[in-house]
């Protein structure tokens, strides 16, 4: 028994360090860019259970009428982490979620925010791509992240936006804050677009 005890402690210590690493990797933190504008800088590595598939940058804009989230994460789980991070900045509800493209980590967290009343926005050039490949993204994420209850892709359903930006340039406002959408023919996906905040001069 005594010879097994060091091994047992080594396994427990390893498990503890793994859990600490997972908890650290899953943290979402929005940092101030300018007043009312924040960014989360995602990991540079691939999608993994440790990062919940969230290896992309995110934006958060606060307006007098509510918060605007730029990209919603890869899963329902990562969307919850994003929401918790938003709450650390402001108690305002997320009124809009802007999807800047059709990659999984740009929009597969949509369902979580739509259930809370957020309006989902993306460019119309990405509609077919998102509709056709959403379940393919989900299958790939399931292989990378798993789908045990409360983890991985569990509870994630591809949820399309209901508001589509049509032209190459379009401006809309929320609470007096202007958002300009610039579509230049797509990049990784057909619907990839830029979000320009002219009042804050932040892209």
N, C-alpha and C positions, 0 to 999 in steps of 0.2 A: 504493500500500500504506500509506503513512504517513497518508493521510487516513482510512483505515479503522481505524487503530489506536485513536484516541480513542473511536470508536464501539464497538469491540470491548471496550475496558476499561470503558466505560460499561455495556454489557450485562452483563459479568461482575460489576461492582459491584452492579448492580440485582439480578441473580440471587442474589448473596451476601446482600443485605439481605432479600430475600424468604425465603430459607432460614432466616436468623436469626429473622425474624418468625414463620415457621411453627414453628420449634423452640420459641420462647418461648411461643407461643399454645397449644401442645400440652402444656405442663407442667401436671401435676396436683400440688398441694401440700396436704396436710392440716395445718390449724392447730389447736392445742389450744384447746378450749372450756373444759373442766374436766378434772381428772385422768381419764384413760381414755376421753375423748370428744373427737373431732376432727371438723372440717368442712373440706371443700373448697368454696370459693365459685366457682361457674361464671361464665362470661362472660355479659354481658347481650345480646350480639349474636346473630344467627341462626346456624344450623348451617352450617359451612363446612369445606373441607379443612384449614384451619389449626387448627381446634379439634376435628376428628374428630367433629363432631356433639355434642360434650360441652359444652353450654351450660346445665347444671343444677347445683344444689348437691348434694353427696354427704355422707354421714355415715360415720364409722368409730367403733366402740365396741370397746374391748379388755376381754375377760373372762379369768379364769384358765383357761377351757376353750378359748379361741381368739378370733379377731377376728370382728366382725359388720360387714358392709358394708351401708350403706343406699343402695341404687340402684347399678346395675352399668355405666352408660354406654350409649352408643348403638350401638357396634360392637365387634367382637372387638379391633380396634386400640385403641380407647379403654379397653377393659377391661384390656388389657395395661399401658397407662399408669397406670391406677388401681392395678393390682397393684404396680407399681414404687413408687408413692407410698406404698402400705400398708407395703411392705418398708422404707421409710425410717423408719417409725414403730416397727414391731415385726416380728420374725421369725415370729410366730405365724401359723398357717394361718388362712385365712378359712373359718370354719365355717358361717356363715349369710350369705346375701344376701337382704335384704328389699327388695322392689320396692314403692315407695309409690304406684304408679299405672301406667297403661298407655301413657304417652307413651314414644316410642322410647328416649330417653336415660335412662329409668328401668329398662329391662329387657333391651334387645337385647344387652347384654354378658353376659347370664346364662350362655350356653354356655361361655364361657371359664372361669368360676368353677365351674360344675358339673363340668367335665372334671377339676378338681382336687379334687373331693370336697365342695364346698360344698352345703349344702341351700338351696333357693330357696323363698322365702316371699312370698305376696301375699294380698290379700283376694279371697274367692270372687266378690264382685260384679264383679271385673274379669276373670274367667276367659274369658267369652265374647268380650269386647272384645279381649283380647290374642290369643286364638285366631283371631278373624276378621280382625283388622287388622294382625297382625304382618308379613305379606308386603307389605301396602300401605305400612307404615312403611319397610320395607326398600327398596322401589322408589323412594320419595321420597328416601331417604338416598342411594341410588345416583346419582340425578340431581344431588344437592348435593355429594357427596363423591367420586364415582367408585368404581371397583372394580378398579383395577390390583392385581396380586398384592402383598400386604404393605401395602396402603394402603386408604383408603376403607372400603367395606363387605366387602371380600374376607374370606372365612372366617367371616362372621357368619350365624348361623342363629337364627331366633326360637325360643327355648327357654323353655317354660312352667315355672312353679314346680311343685313336687310337694306342697307344703304350703300349704293354703288356710285363711286366717282366715275364720271364718264370721259371727260376731256383730258387733254394733256396738262391743263392747269385749271384748278378750281379752288375757290376760297369759300370757307364757311366760318361762322363765328359761334362761340359759346360764351355767354357772360361777358361780351365785349372783347374777347380774346380771339384773334384771327388765326386760322390754320389754313395754309396754302399747300395744296397737294400737287406734286410735280411728277408726272409719269413720262418717262423717256424711252418707252418701248420695252421695258422689262429688263431683268438681269438674270438672277438665278431662276426666277419664275416670271411668267408673263405679266403678273400684276404688281411687280415690284415698283414702289414709288417712294419719293422723298416727302417728308413733312417739314415745311419751312414756317417758322414763327416770325413774321416780319416785324412785329412790335418789339420782340426780344432779340431779334437778329440771331436766332439759333436754328440750326438745321438738325 
